[in-house]
Amino acid sequence: MSKTLKIGIIGSGGIAQAHARSYLQMPEVEIVAVADVIPGKAAEFIERLGLIGAKAFDSHLELLELDLDGVSVCTPNVAHHRTSVDALNAGKNVLVEKPLAVTLEQGVEMVQAGKKAGKILTVGFQPRYDPNMQAVKKIVQSGQLGNVYYVQTGGGRRRGMPGGTFINKELAGAGAMADIGCYSLDLALNALGYPKPLSVSAFTSNHFGTNPTYHPEADRFEVEDFGVALVRLEGGKVLNFKISWAMHMDTLGPTLFLGTDAGLRLTPAGSGPWSGVWDGGIGSITLFHDVQGHHTESPIPIQSHNLNIFYEKVRAFVVAIMEVKPAPIPGEEILINQAIIDGILRSSELGREVEISVPEV
């Protein structure tokens, strides 16, 4: 890995700073440009982070004219699609922050652009790099649980509603679903091998976000702060999904994998009003099984580690480019995640079960 990798960053908010700080830890990577639609913001970002020699642009199209190996797309959700497609069409590898896009159609176009260009389109789900998350996938994939027929996932914050672009429907596309729900879906679906969804019946609400007692921007709160769904998956499996930014409760329950031979229960790491969701690590893993006819509960030790999983996400993107490897978290997989969120929102709006169709790309 002797070549210097040239990286551009599109967007200059908080998540872009996390990307930049990760790249700065890699001696073989050079951040050569930053773009932001707000005049002067990219230049301020470059100065604040000490990105010596990096160029500032007000347009991502100008940035994409440079000789770049890859770009991090760190814009509001609504711009993920256009900036990623433009970058892929320009021959750049792309690491786009979650969620993949605002709509399923946009996600399809992004994946198609990556395939046509022969470039990486990977999505920013850093919890996958937690060793305990990886251990859960190994257990499920090993067959130890038998046929997994039911999965419960999701999570809830007692209080944890963001503001700004996160609560504007035009910019974010969705609320808690797109912000933290996509992590819960990825935890379950990745462990199962990303089976295709068939149908969903869902309900969403925003009782807390639109109430000034609970949110300072209640008058402009346009997205859901709670959602629950029953998703039918191929292979005779069903997914019970629930997510909440705010509630009068301490938890919406653990993540469960029920199999014909054993069951697995997971609880998230962390504590406090913003915890209780799967955007971080795992607090406990318990295997429920029978031993010689006795009901047995076996705690699986949590692996302690010092990994910065956000850095590992960015590092995996860099390694994939330099070693010509496939996308670490392929857009094709996350398209299924996007299709479920799309189905949940449609079902909630219509008040009935809807079919989910994931286009072939």
N, C-alpha and C positions, 0 to 999 in steps of 0.2 A: 504494500500500500504506500508507494513512494510518491505518487501523483498528488498534487494539491487539488482538493475538491473545491470548486467554486459554487457558493450557495447564495441565493437571494431569498429575502423574506418579504412576503406581501402582507401588509398589516403591521401596525406597530403598537398594539395594546399590550395588556398584561401577559397574554399567552405567547405573544411574539417575543417578549422579553425572556420567557422561560426557554423558548427555542434557541434564542441567541446565546444565552448563558451556557446552554448545553453544547452548542457548536464551538464556543470559545474554549471549552475544555479539550478540544481535539486539535492537536498540532497540525494535522494534515488537512484541516478544513479552513477555508477563508470565506468570511461573509463579505461579499463584494458589493451588495446593493440592498437597499430597503425601499419599499414603496408604500405610500399611504395616500388615500384620496384627499385627506385634509392637508392643505398646503402648510408646509413647515414641520409637520409632525414627524415625518421620516428623518429629516435632518436633525431634529431634536433628539430622536431615538438614537441615532448614530453617535451623536456627541455624548449623550448620557451614558452609553454603554462603552464608549471608547473604541468604536469600530473604525480604526484608523484606515483611511483609504477607501472606505465604502462610499458609494454614491447614493444620493437620495433622489427619489422620483415621486411625483404626484400621481403617476399613472403606472399600473402594473404592466401595461403594454410596452412602455418605454424600458422598464426593467428587463422584460423578456427579450429585448433586442440584444442584450449582452450575452457573452459566451458563458453560460451557466451549466453546471452539471445537475443541479437540482434546486427546487424552491420549497420553502415552507409556506403554506397558505394559512394565515392566522387572522383572517378577516371575520367580520360578523357572518353568521350562518348564510345569509342571503347571497353573499358574494362567493361562497365556496365553489359553486358550480361554474360561474363564468371565468373566474381566475384560474381554476384548475384546468378547465378545458383549453383555455388560451395557452397555459403553460405547457400542457401536453402536446398541443398542436405545434408549439414552438420547439418541440424536441427536448423538453426539460422533464426530469423525474420529479414527482410531486409527493410531498408529505402534507396531507390536508388534515386540519384539526377536525375532531368530531363535532357535530354529526356530519355524515358524508355530504348531505345537501339538505335543501328545504323540502323538495318533493321527490317522489320516486322517479319521475321522468328525468329530472335533473341528474340523479344518481346514475341512471342508465346511460345518459349521454357522457358522463364523466368516465365510466368504465369503458365505454366504446372508444372514446378518444385515447385512453391509455393503451388499449389493444391495438388500435390503428397505428399509433406512434411507436409501439414497441417499447414503451417506457413504463416505469414504476408508478403506480398509483396506490399509495398506502395511507391508512387512516389512523389517526392518533388515539389509540386506546391503550394508554400506558399501563392499566392494571394487568394486562396480559403478561407483563414482564415481572410481576411479583412471583417469586418461587412457589408460594402457596397456591396461587391461582393455577400455576402450571401443574402442581401436584394434584389438584382437584380434577383437571382434565385427564391426567394419567389414570386416576382411579376410575373415572367414568368410562374412559376408552378401553380400559383393561378388561372389561366384562365382569368385574367383580360384583357389580350390582345386578347383573343379569340384564333382562330387557327393561330399560328405563321407560316407563309409561307415563309418568307425571313429573313435572318440574314446577316448583313455585319459586319465583324470583321477584326482585324489585327491592324497594326499601323506602324509608320515609324519614325526613327530617322533622323534628318537632317545630323548629323554625329554621329556615334556610332558603329564603327566597331572594334571588339576585334582582338587580334592576337594570336600568339602561337598555341596551340592545336586546337583552335576554327576554324582556317582557313585551317587546314590540312584535306583533305577528308578522308584519311585512319583512322585518329584518331577521327574526329568529325562526319563523315557520311554525314552531311549537315551543312549549315551555318546559315543564319538568320532563316530558318525554324526550326531547332533544338534548337537554342539558345533562341529566343524570340517568334517565331511563334507558338510554342507549347502552350505557355501561352494564346495567343489569341484564339486558337482553344478550349482550356479548358474552357475559359470564356463562349464562345458560347454554346459548346456542353454540359457542365455541367448544364447550365441554362435550356437547352432543354430536359435534361434527357438522354444524350448521345445516340441519334438515330444513327443507322448504316448508313455509307456512301454507296452509290451505284456506283457513277462514278465521275470522275473529269477531267476537261480540264484546263491545267496550263501552265504558262510561267515563267521561271526564268532567271536571268542574274547576272553578276558580273562586271559591267562596272566600279564601283568605287574601288572595292577591288584590281583589277588588274592594276590600274592606280597609279603609284608612286606619283602623285600629291596629292592623297587622302589617300594612305596607305603606311606606311614605309616598309611593308613586301609584296609589290605587286608581287615580283618575285616568291613568294611561296604561293600565294593566290589561293586556289583550289575549293572553295565552292561558293554558291550563296549569293549575298548580297541583292537581291530583288526577290520577287516572288508574283504572283497573280494567283488565281484559282477560278473556279466556281465548287462547289461540290454539287452534287445531294444527298439528304438524304432521307431515308425512310419516309413515311407519307406525301409525296408531298411537302417537304421543300427543299429550296435551300440556300446554304451558299456561300457568296461572301467573299473571304479571300484574304488579301493582306498584305505584310510585307516587311520592308526595313531597312537595317542597315545604309544606307546613300542615300541622294537624294537632289536635288535642290528644296526643298519644305518644308513647315513647318508642314504639316500633310497629312496623307492619309485618313483623315476623321474620324468621330466618329464610334463607334459600334452602330448598329441599329438592333432592333427587330421589324419587321412589322407584326402585327396581324390583323385579320379581325375586331376586336373591338377597338383596340388601338395600339399605337406604343411606343417604348421606345428608347431614345437616351442617350448614355453614352459617356463621355469624360474621358480620363485618367488623373490622378493626375501628378504633377510635371511640371517642365519647364526646358528649356535648350536643347542643341543639342543631349543629350542622352535620353531625355524623349520622350513621345508620343507613348509608347507601353504599353502592359498590363502585365508587370512584377512587377507592384506595385499596387497602389490603384486607386480609382475612383475620378475624379475631379467634375463631375456633372452628375445628372440623371434627365431626363425630360420625363414626360409622355404626349403623344399627344393623345387626345380623344375628343369626341363630348359631349357637355353638353346641353341638350334641343335644339339640332340642331345647336349649335354654336361650331366652331372649338376652342378647348381649349388646352392650354399648361400649365401643372402643374409641376413646379419644385419639385422634391422630395429631402428634406433636406439630406445633407450628414452627416453621423454620425461621429463626431470627436471622436477619440480614441487614446489611448497610447499603443495599442497592438504592440508588436514586432511580426509580422506575421511569420518571419522565426523561432523564438522560438516556436510559437504556432504549427507550422508544426512538429517540432521535439518532442514537448511535446505530441502531439496527437499520435505519434508513440509509445512513452513510455507508455502512458495510455492504449493504445490498447494491448500492451504486458502484462502489469501488471493486467489488468482487463479482459483479454481474450476476447477482442472485435475484430470485423472485421477490415480489413485494412482501415485506414481513407480515403485514396485515392487509391482504388483498381487497381492493374495492369490490370485487365480485362477492366476497363473503358479506361485507357490510351492506351491500345492496339488499340482502335478505333482511338485515336489521332495519334498514330504511323502509322496506316494503311492509313490515309489521307496524311500524310507527304510522305510516301512511294509512294502513288499514284501520288502526285504532282510532285515528282522527275521523275517518270516514264513517266508521260504525257509530261513534259517539254522536256525530252530527245527524245521522239518519235515524238513530235510535233502534238499530237492529243489527243482526249479524251480517257481515259482508264477506265475500270471497276475496282472497289475496292471490294475485297472480304476479309472479316474479319473471319478467321478460328474459328470454335467452339473449346473452350478449357474447 
